[in-house]
């Protein structure tokens, strides 16, 4: 289990969840001296507000109803309580999500700055599957660690190392195609985007396989741009600052893969990660260059800063050669998605109505917010090129996230269902259970959907 959880502890301090409606009933259960202290302290059960009782125990305020913010409010507790063991003395709105939030809120990125273990522990609440909550928390921590690691220590080779370590943990097979071998094996777009990087940071396609070939085929494709300068269409300083997170799609599919393999879902899992660094050099790909793709479509480069969709295109074409039952791709792809929905709410795209409904329900149940946007067919013509089969961007820059999804759709065939996520993979300002920095978005909702569909 995750180290934050313990099966039992005689010394565990009770956490009393209170709302304006339940406050008086909860207080009535406390010792007389504790009630007097609460009154003297002037405590009010406002959401996120806590009070440590001298006689032992904690009051913690919640909203009156479960919502996106309220479900993860217990994620504040590891940051405000002193070290020790705690237990839920009464039920929050969703005990499982509250326990998960406690674990996610205890996350710290310690690779470069060693922090003492605060020794925050939570007695696993009755009825909560500790192994499942633990593997989810571990997957999220894996993604956060990968995204938070700066690009000098997280290039394509290091991303491959992470995939290999995960594969070894779960008995999966991992291979990669590196450098000019990408051209020999027909991955020209991945090679074009990554060829300007130093030889030690050569582009590659990483593949992980796990499960029985006879089980339903689920393929996850993650954008692994380990740093994005924008290429020759160079990003400004402000836009380049957190581009270490541009491999967030790869980190997220690895996190989801950890959950899937750890749970033993009945799927034939394939993970594909095109890992590159979009650098500036004399051999960098240029605006208005035209490159072939694995699928055979020739792509004109309207902007070198729209590189993520290019590397995903070759990977999606490869994935479709096996006709997967479900094909999923994730990437930090467009600023347009952030303008439309902000950093907290990633859009997803699919033509499968049943899948869309199931995913939306899973997202709500898991407090992993997602919002469906349309694959608006009329915008598909905006990708037309005068010299090639299509351009990688549309003129004018409007509907950028939709246009990116439509570009990727051109490279999807034979998959029974396709699902595309345009994630941000970053929390700009700390929120309950979501510290500032790298974030694992959409993986928990997808894992819940796969668990419901395919079982353990």
Buried (B, 14 or more C-beta within 10 A) or exposed (E): BBBBBBEEBEEBBBBBBBBBEBBEEBBEEBEEEBBEBBEEEEBEBEBBBBBBBEEEBBBBBBBEEBEEBBBBBBBBBBBEBEEEBBBBBBEBBBBBBBBBBBBBBBBBBEEEEEEEEBEBBBBBBEEBEBEBBBBBBBBBBBBBBBBBBEBEEBBBBBBBBBBBEBBEEBEBEBEBBBBEBBBEEBBBBBBBBBBBBEEEBBBBBBBBBBBEEEBBBBBBBBBBBBBBBBBBBEBEEEBBEBBBBBBBBBBBBBBBBBBBBBBEBBBBBBBBBBBBBBBBEEEBBEBEBEBBBBBEBBBBBBBBBBBBBBBBBBBBBBBBEBEBBBBBBBBBBBBBBBEBBEBBBBBBBBEBEEBBEBBBBBBBBBBBBBEBBEBBEEBBEBBEBEEBBBBBBBEEEEBBBBBBBBBBBBBBBEBEBBBBBBBBBBBBEBBBBBBEBBBBBBBBBBBBBBBEBBEE
